[in-house]
């Protein structure tokens, strides 16, 4: 069997080299460094070009008086060659004996091509910038253990350049979101993260204590929905926020507790106008971030965002796929159907939660892209009622690959209706539903001063994770992990 290197033994060897370097008056962690060229620029340069690059040593192969290494920076990986004679003998020997894979160095040299045709840099001078005390671990490359990869994300980024590319795309995703909304005349705002009453979503909040005011507060569960609506009351007509929100609930391929979200609010607009804007927004983001409107997501095959986005009716779909008419069936009938379908639910769930569980069963068959419409009031406490059918709301959601990836409304601006819905939600909280919304009297008072007709909409990093065809946890740079037990 091949021998494996003990990490602790390797660390001891490297610490000894560190001590020896210091005894030679070589600083293994200098503050100053020189990097005039990226490795990509070096790869693109002509033969004979003088270069100054820096990066991490990824491989090392000694061949007598010639040593080849691969150097890696953020832009690329490139071979470098050290030749005894081109640099003095002592410096060459020092490199061989003291430099390890994982160390970060800078070099000065000249661009050339090896006889095998590999673009390389012939080193004239090298400088140690950082001595790595732990090895990278050759077995980390391609590791399948998700917990290990996410816990040591920095190693995954070193060994798997596509991970760094994922987060470049993630940055572009939010940048293009911001670009689009600013071009459409929206104002970017910041609203409170700490709240005395959470609102804007059905979710269990995190609770913390504010020492200076000596009171418990909640981490926000929406991107300032009730605050941005106050801005509509105050005279702003187009606002948006991109930030972090927190929900103290389960983890899955699609759910996290701490993640990025965008929400916009548009005065003098309704949900029909919102759908038109959102379709253009998502297409813009997809093209800017991924360079395409065609995506392969899970087992749904190719999903083409450029095709017409159809509208899927919430209640009709449930009736067609389960035989349940949510307005006529009893809670007992619906629970029985969930059991037949082998869908888990909590026996204490309200009617709205039971209906939503039926819908979540049905949505799995819809590839999209589409807008989900026709939500009943019981699952939409903040949406305006439809004038043609008061039991339904003016709400829409993005449907892609069997999941809702964005949520919008013609916002409720009737303060009396809003207060009544908050009261219903409060009863659900008292009955044990920790996700039911809190009664925000201050917000109702703001509505009593008059909020114009408004469309609100939001999506989270979940949309990016679906387009990237990755679990959502992999799309967060450093997801929360349980500490390793010593």
C-alpha positions as CSV (number, residue, x, y, z in Angstrom):
1,X,0.0,0.0,0.0
2,X,1.2,3.5,-0.7
3,X,2.5,5.5,2.3
4,X,0.5,8.5,3.4
5,X,2.1,11.5,4.9
6,X,1.2,12.3,8.5
7,X,0.1,15.9,8.6
8,X,1.6,16.5,12.1
9,X,5.0,15.1,10.9
10,X,4.9,17.2,7.8
11,X,4.1,20.3,9.9
12,X,7.1,19.6,12.2
13,X,9.4,19.3,9.1
14,X,8.1,22.6,7.8
15,X,8.5,24.4,11.1
16,X,12.1,23.2,11.1
17,X,12.6,24.8,7.7
18,X,11.0,27.9,8.9
19,X,13.5,28.1,11.8
20,X,16.4,27.5,9.5
21,X,15.2,30.3,7.1
22,X,15.1,32.7,10.0
23,X,18.6,31.7,11.1
24,X,19.7,32.6,7.5
25,X,18.0,36.1,8.1
26,X,15.3,35.3,5.5
27,X,11.9,36.6,6.6
28,X,9.3,33.8,5.7
29,X,6.5,36.3,6.0
30,X,7.6,39.7,4.5
31,X,5.1,42.5,4.2
32,X,6.3,43.8,0.9
33,X,5.9,41.9,-2.4
34,X,6.2,42.6,-6.1
35,X,3.7,41.3,-8.6
36,X,3.6,43.2,-11.8
37,X,2.0,40.5,-14.0
38,X,-0.7,37.9,-13.5
39,X,0.0,34.4,-14.6
40,X,-2.7,34.8,-17.3
41,X,-0.8,37.8,-18.6
42,X,2.4,35.7,-18.5
43,X,0.7,32.9,-20.5
44,X,-0.4,35.5,-23.1
45,X,3.0,37.2,-23.3
46,X,5.5,36.7,-26.1
47,X,8.6,34.6,-25.7
48,X,11.5,36.6,-24.2
49,X,9.2,38.9,-22.3
50,X,10.5,39.9,-18.8
51,X,8.0,39.0,-16.1
52,X,7.4,39.5,-12.4
53,X,4.7,37.2,-11.1
54,X,3.7,35.7,-7.7
55,X,1.6,32.8,-6.6
56,X,1.3,29.5,-4.8
57,X,3.6,26.5,-5.6
58,X,1.3,23.7,-6.6
59,X,3.7,21.1,-7.9
60,X,7.5,20.6,-7.8
61,X,9.6,18.2,-9.8
62,X,13.4,18.1,-9.3
63,X,15.6,16.9,-12.2
64,X,19.2,17.4,-11.0
65,X,20.2,20.9,-11.9
66,X,16.7,21.7,-13.2
67,X,13.5,22.0,-11.2
68,X,10.0,22.5,-12.6
69,X,7.1,23.9,-10.6
70,X,3.6,25.0,-11.3
71,X,2.7,28.4,-9.8
72,X,-1.0,29.3,-9.3
73,X,-2.6,32.7,-8.8
74,X,-6.2,33.8,-9.1
75,X,-5.9,34.2,-12.8
76,X,-4.2,30.9,-13.9
77,X,-1.7,28.2,-13.4
78,X,1.7,28.2,-15.2
79,X,4.9,26.3,-15.2
80,X,8.1,27.9,-13.9
81,X,11.6,26.5,-14.3
82,X,14.7,27.0,-12.1
83,X,18.1,26.1,-13.5
84,X,21.3,25.8,-11.6
85,X,23.4,28.4,-13.3
86,X,20.7,30.8,-14.3
87,X,20.4,31.5,-10.6
88,X,23.4,31.1,-8.3
89,X,24.1,27.7,-6.8
90,X,23.2,28.7,-3.2
91,X,19.9,30.2,-4.2
92,X,19.0,27.1,-6.3
93,X,20.0,24.8,-3.4
94,X,18.0,26.9,-0.9
95,X,14.9,26.7,-3.1
96,X,15.2,22.9,-3.4
97,X,15.7,22.4,0.3
98,X,13.4,25.0,1.9
99,X,10.5,25.5,-0.5
100,X,7.5,23.2,-0.3
101,X,4.2,22.7,-2.2
102,X,1.8,25.3,-0.9
103,X,4.4,28.0,-0.3
104,X,3.7,31.4,-1.9
105,X,6.6,32.9,-3.8
106,X,7.3,35.7,-6.2
107,X,9.7,35.3,-9.2
108,X,11.3,37.4,-11.8
109,X,12.1,35.7,-15.1
110,X,11.7,35.4,-18.8
111,X,8.9,33.8,-20.8
112,X,9.9,30.7,-22.8
113,X,8.4,27.5,-24.2
114,X,9.8,24.1,-23.2
115,X,10.7,21.5,-25.9
116,X,7.4,19.8,-25.1
117,X,5.6,23.0,-26.0
118,X,4.5,24.1,-22.5
119,X,4.5,27.9,-21.9
120,X,6.9,28.6,-18.9
121,X,8.9,31.2,-17.1
122,X,12.7,30.7,-16.7
123,X,13.4,32.0,-13.2
124,X,16.1,34.6,-12.7
125,X,15.2,35.5,-9.1
126,X,12.8,34.2,-6.5
127,X,11.6,35.4,-3.1
128,X,9.6,33.6,-0.4
129,X,6.5,35.5,0.5
130,X,4.7,33.0,2.7
131,X,5.9,29.7,4.2
132,X,3.0,27.2,4.4
133,X,3.2,25.1,7.6
134,X,0.5,22.6,6.5
135,X,0.4,20.6,3.2
136,X,-2.4,21.2,0.7
137,X,-3.2,17.5,0.8
138,X,-3.1,15.8,-2.6
139,X,-6.2,13.7,-1.5
140,X,-8.3,16.8,-1.1
141,X,-8.6,17.2,-4.8
142,X,-12.0,15.8,-5.9
143,X,-13.0,15.0,-2.3
144,X,-16.7,13.9,-2.1
145,X,-17.3,14.6,1.6
146,X,-19.5,17.7,1.6
147,X,-18.9,18.5,5.2
148,X,-15.1,18.4,4.7
149,X,-15.2,20.5,1.6
150,X,-17.4,23.2,3.1
151,X,-15.4,23.3,6.3
152,X,-12.1,23.7,4.5
153,X,-13.5,25.8,1.7
154,X,-10.2,27.6,1.3
155,X,-8.5,24.3,0.3
156,X,-11.3,23.6,-2.2
157,X,-10.7,27.0,-3.7
158,X,-7.0,26.3,-4.1
159,X,-7.4,22.8,-5.5
160,X,-10.6,23.3,-7.5
161,X,-10.4,26.6,-9.6
162,X,-14.1,26.1,-10.7
163,X,-15.1,26.8,-7.1
164,X,-13.5,30.3,-7.3
165,X,-15.3,30.7,-10.7
166,X,-18.6,29.9,-9.0
167,X,-18.2,32.8,-6.6
168,X,-17.1,35.1,-9.4
169,X,-20.4,34.3,-11.0
170,X,-22.2,34.8,-7.7
171,X,-20.7,38.3,-7.5
172,X,-21.8,39.0,-11.0
173,X,-25.3,37.7,-10.2
174,X,-25.8,40.4,-7.6
175,X,-23.9,43.1,-9.5
176,X,-26.2,42.6,-12.6
177,X,-29.3,42.6,-10.3
178,X,-28.1,46.0,-9.0
179,X,-27.3,47.3,-12.5
180,X,-30.7,46.4,-13.9
181,X,-32.7,48.0,-11.0
182,X,-30.6,51.2,-11.0
183,X,-31.1,51.5,-14.8
184,X,-34.9,51.1,-14.1
185,X,-34.8,54.1,-11.7
186,X,-34.8,52.2,-8.4
187,X,-33.0,53.6,-5.3
188,X,-30.9,51.3,-3.3
189,X,-31.6,51.5,0.4
190,X,-30.6,49.9,3.7
191,X,-33.2,48.9,6.3
192,X,-32.8,47.5,9.9
193,X,-31.4,44.1,10.5
194,X,-32.5,44.1,14.1
195,X,-36.3,44.3,14.6
196,X,-38.7,44.4,17.6
197,X,-41.3,42.6,15.4
198,X,-40.4,40.5,12.4
199,X,-42.4,40.8,9.2
200,X,-42.5,40.2,5.5
201,X,-42.4,36.4,5.5
202,X,-43.6,33.3,7.2
203,X,-40.5,32.1,9.1
204,X,-39.1,31.4,12.5
205,X,-36.7,34.2,13.5
206,X,-33.5,34.2,15.4
207,X,-33.7,36.0,18.7
208,X,-30.8,38.0,20.3
209,X,-30.5,40.5,23.2
210,X,-29.8,44.2,22.8
211,X,-27.7,45.1,25.8
212,X,-27.9,48.9,25.6
213,X,-31.7,48.9,25.4
214,X,-32.0,45.8,27.5
215,X,-34.5,44.1,25.3
216,X,-34.8,41.1,23.0
217,X,-34.8,41.7,19.3
218,X,-35.1,39.6,16.2
219,X,-32.8,39.2,13.1
220,X,-34.8,40.2,10.1
221,X,-36.6,37.4,8.1
222,X,-37.2,39.6,5.0
223,X,-35.2,42.2,3.1
224,X,-36.9,45.1,4.9
225,X,-40.4,44.5,3.4
226,X,-42.3,46.4,6.0
227,X,-39.6,49.1,6.1
228,X,-39.6,49.6,2.4
229,X,-43.4,49.9,2.4
230,X,-43.0,52.7,4.9
231,X,-40.7,54.3,2.4
232,X,-43.6,54.1,-0.1
233,X,-45.8,55.9,2.5
234,X,-43.0,58.4,2.8
235,X,-43.0,59.3,-0.9
236,X,-40.4,57.1,-2.4
237,X,-41.7,55.3,-5.5
238,X,-38.9,52.8,-6.4
239,X,-36.6,51.2,-3.8
240,X,-34.6,48.0,-3.5
241,X,-32.3,46.4,-1.0
242,X,-29.7,43.6,-1.4
243,X,-28.4,42.1,1.9
244,X,-28.5,39.3,4.4
245,X,-31.5,37.8,6.1
246,X,-31.9,35.1,8.7
247,X,-34.5,32.3,9.2
248,X,-34.2,29.8,12.1
249,X,-35.5,26.8,10.2
250,X,-34.5,23.6,8.5
251,X,-31.6,23.0,6.1
252,X,-31.9,21.4,2.7
253,X,-30.6,21.6,-0.8
254,X,-32.8,24.7,-1.2
255,X,-32.8,26.2,2.3
256,X,-30.3,28.0,4.5
257,X,-30.6,30.1,7.7
258,X,-28.2,33.0,6.7
259,X,-28.3,34.1,3.1
260,X,-28.4,36.9,0.6
261,X,-31.7,38.3,-0.6
262,X,-33.0,41.1,-2.9
263,X,-36.4,42.8,-2.6
264,X,-37.8,45.8,-4.6
265,X,-40.9,47.9,-4.0
266,X,-42.5,49.8,-6.9
267,X,-45.1,52.4,-6.2
268,X,-48.0,52.9,-8.6
269,X,-47.5,49.4,-10.0
270,X,-49.4,46.1,-9.6
271,X,-48.4,42.4,-9.9
272,X,-49.0,42.3,-13.6
273,X,-46.5,45.1,-14.1
274,X,-44.2,43.3,-11.7
275,X,-44.2,40.1,-13.7
276,X,-43.2,41.9,-16.8
277,X,-40.3,43.6,-15.0
278,X,-39.2,40.5,-13.2
279,X,-39.1,38.4,-16.4
280,X,-36.8,41.0,-18.0
281,X,-34.7,41.2,-14.8
282,X,-34.1,37.4,-14.6
283,X,-33.2,37.2,-18.3
284,X,-30.7,40.1,-17.9
285,X,-29.1,38.5,-14.8
286,X,-28.8,35.1,-16.5
287,X,-27.2,36.5,-19.6
288,X,-24.8,38.8,-17.7
289,X,-23.8,36.1,-15.2
290,X,-23.8,32.9,-17.3
291,X,-23.8,34.2,-20.9
292,X,-26.9,32.1,-21.8
293,X,-30.6,31.7,-21.2
294,X,-30.5,27.9,-21.5
295,X,-29.9,25.9,-18.3
296,X,-29.7,22.3,-17.3
297,X,-31.1,22.0,-13.7
298,X,-31.4,18.7,-11.8
299,X,-33.5,16.1,-13.7
300,X,-35.6,18.7,-15.6
301,X,-33.4,18.7,-18.7
302,X,-32.9,22.0,-20.6
303,X,-34.8,24.9,-19.3
304,X,-35.0,27.9,-21.7
305,X,-35.6,31.2,-20.0
306,X,-36.1,32.9,-23.4
307,X,-39.3,31.1,-24.2
308,X,-42.7,32.6,-23.2
309,X,-43.2,32.4,-19.4
310,X,-46.7,30.8,-19.0
311,X,-48.9,31.4,-15.9
312,X,-49.7,28.4,-13.7
313,X,-52.8,28.7,-11.5
314,X,-52.2,27.6,-7.8
315,X,-55.7,26.3,-6.9
316,X,-56.4,24.7,-10.4
317,X,-53.1,22.9,-10.4
318,X,-53.8,21.4,-6.9
319,X,-57.2,20.3,-8.1
320,X,-55.9,18.8,-11.3
321,X,-53.0,16.9,-9.7
322,X,-54.6,15.8,-6.4
323,X,-58.4,16.1,-6.9
324,X,-58.6,18.4,-3.9
325,X,-60.6,21.7,-4.2
326,X,-59.0,23.7,-1.4
327,X,-62.1,25.9,-0.9
328,X,-64.5,23.0,-0.5
329,X,-62.4,20.2,1.1
330,X,-62.1,19.9,4.9
331,X,-58.8,19.9,6.7
332,X,-59.4,16.2,7.4
333,X,-59.8,15.5,3.6
334,X,-56.6,17.4,2.8
335,X,-54.6,15.7,5.5
336,X,-55.8,12.3,4.3
337,X,-54.7,13.2,0.8
338,X,-51.3,14.3,2.1
339,X,-51.0,10.9,3.8
340,X,-52.0,9.1,0.5
341,X,-49.3,11.1,-1.3
342,X,-46.8,10.3,1.5
343,X,-46.2,14.0,2.1
344,X,-45.1,14.8,5.7
345,X,-46.9,17.5,7.6
346,X,-47.3,18.6,11.2
347,X,-50.7,17.6,12.7
348,X,-50.9,21.1,14.3
349,X,-50.6,22.8,10.9
350,X,-53.1,25.5,10.0
351,X,-55.3,25.1,6.9
352,X,-53.0,27.4,5.0
353,X,-49.9,25.3,5.9
354,X,-51.8,22.1,4.8
355,X,-52.8,23.7,1.5
356,X,-49.2,24.8,0.9
357,X,-48.0,21.2,1.5
358,X,-50.4,20.1,-1.2
359,X,-49.0,22.7,-3.5
360,X,-45.4,21.8,-2.8
361,X,-46.2,18.2,-3.9
362,X,-47.7,19.5,-7.2
363,X,-44.9,21.9,-8.1
364,X,-42.3,19.2,-8.6
365,X,-43.8,18.4,-12.0
366,X,-43.4,21.9,-13.4
367,X,-40.1,22.7,-15.2
368,X,-40.9,26.3,-16.1
369,X,-40.0,29.0,-16.6
370,X,-43.5,30.1,-15.4
371,X,-45.2,32.4,-13.0
372,X,-47.4,30.9,-10.3
373,X,-50.6,32.9,-9.8
374,X,-54.0,32.6,-8.1
375,X,-52.8,32.1,-4.5
376,X,-55.5,32.0,-1.9
377,X,-55.6,34.6,0.9
378,X,-54.9,31.9,3.5
379,X,-51.3,31.5,2.2
380,X,-50.7,35.2,1.3
381,X,-51.2,37.5,4.4
382,X,-49.5,40.5,2.8
383,X,-51.0,40.4,-0.8
384,X,-53.9,42.5,-2.1
385,X,-57.1,40.5,-2.9
386,X,-58.1,40.0,-6.5
387,X,-61.1,42.2,-7.4
388,X,-62.7,39.4,-9.5
389,X,-62.3,36.8,-6.7
390,X,-61.7,38.1,-3.1
391,X,-60.6,34.6,-1.9
392,X,-57.6,34.9,-4.2
393,X,-54.7,37.4,-4.1
394,X,-52.6,39.4,-6.6
395,X,-49.5,37.4,-6.0
396,X,-46.9,35.8,-8.3
397,X,-43.9,33.5,-7.9
398,X,-41.2,32.5,-10.3
399,X,-41.4,28.7,-11.0
400,X,-38.3,27.0,-12.3
401,X,-37.3,23.3,-12.0
402,X,-40.1,22.5,-9.6
403,X,-39.4,25.2,-7.1
404,X,-40.5,28.8,-6.4
405,X,-37.5,31.1,-6.9
406,X,-39.0,34.5,-6.4
407,X,-42.1,36.0,-4.8
408,X,-44.1,39.1,-5.5
409,X,-47.4,40.8,-4.8
410,X,-49.7,43.7,-5.4
411,X,-49.0,44.8,-1.9
412,X,-51.8,45.0,0.6
413,X,-52.4,48.7,1.4
414,X,-55.8,48.5,3.1
415,X,-54.8,49.1,6.8
416,X,-58.0,47.5,8.1
417,X,-57.6,44.4,6.0
418,X,-53.9,44.3,7.0
419,X,-54.7,44.5,10.7
420,X,-57.3,41.7,10.4
421,X,-54.8,39.5,8.7
422,X,-52.1,40.2,11.3
423,X,-54.6,39.3,14.0
424,X,-55.3,35.9,12.3
425,X,-51.5,35.4,12.1
426,X,-51.2,36.2,15.8
427,X,-53.8,33.6,16.6
428,X,-51.7,31.1,14.6
429,X,-48.6,32.0,16.6
430,X,-50.5,31.6,19.9
431,X,-51.5,28.1,18.7
432,X,-47.8,27.2,18.3
433,X,-47.0,28.2,14.7
434,X,-43.6,29.8,15.1
435,X,-43.5,30.8,11.4
436,X,-46.7,32.9,11.5
437,X,-46.2,36.6,11.2
438,X,-46.2,39.0,14.1
439,X,-48.7,41.8,14.6
440,X,-46.8,45.1,13.7
441,X,-49.0,47.9,14.9
442,X,-46.6,50.6,13.9
443,X,-46.7,49.3,10.3
444,X,-50.5,49.3,10.3
445,X,-50.4,52.9,11.6
446,X,-48.1,53.8,8.7
447,X,-50.6,52.3,6.2
448,X,-53.3,54.4,7.8
449,X,-51.4,57.5,6.5
450,X,-51.8,56.0,3.0
451,X,-49.5,53.9,0.8
452,X,-50.0,54.1,-3.0
453,X,-50.7,50.9,-5.0
454,X,-47.4,49.1,-4.8
455,X,-45.8,45.9,-6.3
456,X,-43.1,44.2,-4.2
457,X,-40.9,41.3,-5.3
458,X,-37.9,39.4,-3.9
459,X,-35.5,36.5,-4.7
460,X,-32.6,35.0,-2.8
461,X,-29.3,33.3,-3.6
462,X,-31.6,30.2,-4.2
463,X,-32.2,31.6,-7.7
464,X,-28.5,31.7,-8.4
465,X,-28.0,28.2,-6.9
466,X,-30.6,26.8,-9.3
467,X,-29.1,28.4,-12.4
468,X,-25.7,27.2,-11.3
469,X,-27.2,23.7,-10.7
470,X,-25.7,23.5,-7.2
471,X,-27.0,23.0,-3.7
472,X,-27.6,26.3,-2.1
473,X,-25.0,25.6,0.7
474,X,-22.3,25.3,-2.0
475,X,-23.2,28.8,-3.3
476,X,-22.4,30.5,0.1
477,X,-18.7,31.1,0.4
478,X,-18.5,30.1,4.1
479,X,-21.7,28.4,5.2
480,X,-22.3,28.0,9.0
481,X,-20.9,24.7,10.2
482,X,-20.9,22.9,13.5
483,X,-17.5,23.2,15.3
484,X,-15.4,20.0,15.2
485,X,-15.4,18.3,18.5
486,X,-11.9,18.0,19.9
